[in-house]
Structure formats: structure tokens, C-alpha cells
Amino acid sequence: MRLRIDLHIEELVLQGVAPRDRLQVAATLRSELAKQVLRSGLPAGLGALSGRDLVAARPLALNRGGGPEAVGRAVAGGVWRTLQGDIR
């Protein structure tokens, strides 16, 4: 049985990222989150969320010059930590 997970990101503000890089950032973000689910399974608390729950992630500080893939990986890490309940 396949499990379908829909994650909707309401707003992703990427200051300093070129508009031409936004699709690559999004693709890397999706890919990295999928890899994390395959590696670790779903975060324990995720099952308690309903389809209407809102989880807010904290802002991330990124190093400049990493490219869109690095930005996507960093954002995916921040989203993953937030889904695990690590909101420090």
C-alpha cells in the first residue's frame, strides 16, 4: 500500500535568490524531503496533524554562493526539523 503525503508550503520567502533559480530550489526541496521520509520514515507527531493544521517553520540563515540546490537542501532540512517538532 502506498501512502500519499501532501505538504503545502503556504509561503517561502527566499531573499537574495534569483527568480530564475526558484524552480530548482523547489525541485531540490521536494527531492530532499522525499529522501528524508525514505531514510527516516514519517516524524512521529505528523500523524496527529489534520489536513488543516498549520506548522510554522523558523527563518533560516543561509550562506551566500551555495546555488539553488544548496538552498533547497537547507530549506528541506529546516522544514524536516520543524515537522519533527524541533522549533528552536
C-alpha positions as CSV (number, residue, x, y, z in Angstrom):
1,M,0.0,0.0,0.0
2,R,1.3,3.4,-0.9
3,L,0.9,6.3,1.4
4,R,0.3,9.7,-0.1
5,I,1.5,12.7,1.8
6,D,0.6,16.2,0.6
7,L,2.7,19.0,2.1
8,H,1.6,22.5,1.2
9,I,4.0,25.3,1.8
10,E,1.9,28.5,2.0
11,E,4.8,30.9,1.7
12,L,8.5,30.5,1.1
13,V,10.5,33.8,1.2
14,L,13.9,33.5,-0.4
15,Q,15.7,36.8,-0.1
16,G,18.7,37.0,-2.3
17,V,17.8,34.0,-4.5
18,A,17.5,34.9,-8.2
19,P,14.0,34.4,-9.7
20,R,15.4,32.1,-12.3
21,D,16.6,29.7,-9.6
22,R,13.2,29.4,-7.8
23,L,12.1,26.2,-9.7
24,Q,15.4,24.5,-9.0
25,V,15.1,25.4,-5.3
26,A,11.6,24.0,-5.2
27,A,12.6,20.8,-7.0
28,T,15.5,20.2,-4.6
29,L,13.3,20.9,-1.6
30,R,10.8,18.3,-2.8
31,S,13.5,15.8,-3.6
32,E,15.3,16.2,-0.3
33,L,12.1,15.9,1.8
34,A,11.2,12.7,-0.1
35,K,14.7,11.3,0.6
36,Q,14.3,12.1,4.3
37,V,11.0,10.3,4.5
38,L,12.5,7.3,2.8
39,R,15.5,7.3,5.2
40,S,13.8,8.0,8.4
41,G,10.1,7.4,8.0
42,L,7.5,10.0,8.9
43,P,8.0,12.1,12.0
44,A,6.1,10.6,15.0
45,G,3.9,13.7,15.6
46,L,2.9,14.1,12.0
47,G,0.1,11.6,12.2
48,A,-1.6,13.7,14.8
49,L,-1.9,16.6,12.4
50,S,-5.1,17.0,10.4
51,G,-5.4,18.3,6.9
52,R,-6.0,21.8,8.2
53,D,-3.2,22.1,10.7
54,L,-0.6,24.8,10.3
55,V,3.0,24.3,11.2
56,A,5.3,27.4,11.0
57,A,9.0,27.0,10.4
58,R,11.5,29.4,11.8
59,P,13.6,31.5,9.4
60,L,16.9,30.1,8.2
61,A,20.1,31.9,7.6
62,L,22.0,30.6,4.6
63,N,25.5,31.2,3.3
64,R,25.7,33.0,0.0
65,G,27.0,31.4,-3.1
66,G,25.7,27.9,-2.5
67,G,23.5,27.8,-5.5
68,P,19.8,26.8,-5.8
69,E,20.5,23.2,-4.8
70,A,22.2,24.2,-1.6
71,V,19.3,26.5,-0.8
72,G,16.7,23.7,-1.5
73,R,18.7,21.3,0.8
74,A,18.9,23.8,3.6
75,V,15.2,24.7,3.4
76,A,14.3,21.0,3.3
77,G,16.4,20.5,6.5
78,G,14.6,23.3,8.2
79,V,11.2,22.0,7.2
80,W,12.1,18.5,8.3
81,R,13.3,19.7,11.7
82,T,10.1,21.7,12.1
83,L,8.0,18.6,11.3
84,Q,9.9,16.7,13.9
85,G,9.0,19.3,16.5
86,D,12.4,20.9,16.7
87,I,11.5,24.6,16.6
88,R,14.5,26.0,18.4
